[in-house]
Amino acid sequence: AIQMTQSPSSLSASVGDRVTITCRASQGIRNDLGWYQQKPGKAPNLLIFAASSLQSGVPSRFSGSGSGTDFTLTISSLQPEDFATYYCLQDYSYPYTFGQGTKLEI
Amino acid sequence: QVQLVQSGAEVKKPGASVKVSCKASGYTVIAHYLHWVRQAPGQGLEWMGWINPNTGDTNYVQSFHGRVTMTRDTSNDTAYMELSSLRSDDTAVYYCARAKGRSTREGYFDYWGQGTLVTVSS
């Protein structure tokens, strides 16, 4: 199975900060990667698909980039509602695998 | 509007089985694969597999060793995930999620159910 390693595991930031979260795949996955945001007690929410495409309804301060093995999720200017846990998911090959998550805290 | 509504919380004993339902509405149900994802308490997300509601075809994570079965009932637009031989480490919230693309297995899930807590305890 492809392993997805996110870094950092947790991150403290402030409103207005620019934040970058990284996801590294154990082998090349083209651009077959999505990013999800999850708040406590809620289902995840799709932010980015195909590594860099913004899901409909998601604010433009979220962006994704990368291809092959290294991917990033960037939040250009943190808003209070962005404090949550973020996960990457590869769908290049079975089994689909999530990163371990990055908890973004104030 | 698109909705995925799951069945309620369950408490099961080790060795038992559980069947979670996911009723879809607001879209052409047979056009989108449904996936199942679980999350143990305080842990990350784990993808379990998918079902094609149109054909009934499935794909499961091999690590479940035949314990998981996904089915659907097209007459009432409901998908089911059954997990057998339950163990304590199966305690988790189980989610169904709709694949974003039509007739695609892609792992981009644009709508999710509210989650079903399954607790396995003696």
Interface residues (C-beta under 8 A of the other chain):
Chain A: D32 G34 Y36 Q38 A43 P44 N45 L46 F49 A50 Q55 Y87 L89 Q90 D91 Y94 P95 Y96 T97 F98 G99 Q100 G101
Chain B: V37 G44 L45 E46 W47 G49 N59 V61 Q62 S63 Y95 A97 K100 R105 E106 G107 Y108 F109 D110 W112 G113 Q114 G115
